[in-house]
């Protein structure tokens, strides 16, 4: 179910506003520690991850991950 289907089913759409608190580009083998980290001072945190760095055509992978941490502000 996508967000629109969920919204139609619930007749309510929630908006949340997050503020970026950090951005880190890390090697893929270190990414898990950043993706699942939680700032102890932040009550509601959302971490987003995407690919970064150089693309290895033979492996079909990027060698870095970009992890953006954000906190709920409303």
Secondary structure, DSSP 4 states (H G I P E B T S, - for coil): --HHHHHHHHT------EEEEEEEEEEGGGHHHHHT---TT-SSEEEEEEEEEEEETTTTEEEEEEEEEEEE--
